[in-house]
Structures are given as C-alpha cells and as structure tokens.
Amino acid sequence: MTLFSEEQVMSEKQQTICDPFDYLADAFWASLPEESANDLADFKKRILNGIKSAVDSMVDHEINTTDSRLENARRMREEWRREAAEEETPPNPA
C-alpha cells in the first residue's frame, strides 16, 4: 500500500486544476507563427526583467534606508544617554 504525503496530493490537485489553463497557454503560443512567438516571448522577458530590476532596486534602496535609520537611531540614543548623564551629574562647585 502506497501512502502519499499531503504535499504530493496537493501538488497533484494543483496540477490537475492548472492543466486546462496550461493547455490554453501552450495552445496560444502554438497558434502564433514561430518567429512571432519568439519575438513576443523575448519582449515579455525584457518587460519582466525590467520589472524585476526595478523591484530589486527599490528593495535595495529600502534595505539601505533601514540601515541608515538604525544607525541614526543608535546615535540619537547615545546622545540622549549623554544628555541624561550630564543632567544627573551635579555642577562642579569650583
């Protein structure tokens, strides 16, 4: 008796559900002349790579901004600690 893991069963269900859509997508590409299909695929890949590049750039910017904010926060905390320590220290009576 063979038992399938839940992951295998879900994968097979997803495959079965997606089969008609995959077939339609494949049929669309097959209905195009080969050169047109290649040109369209290249265009689609360039667009997707452009989007990926833009998203990567935005993510990198956000990561750098977060690092900068953390560094600024560290400096501010240190400054606040210094100011608090100066306020607690009594003035020199000299």
Order of alpha helices (4+ residues) and beta strands (2+ residues): alpha-alpha
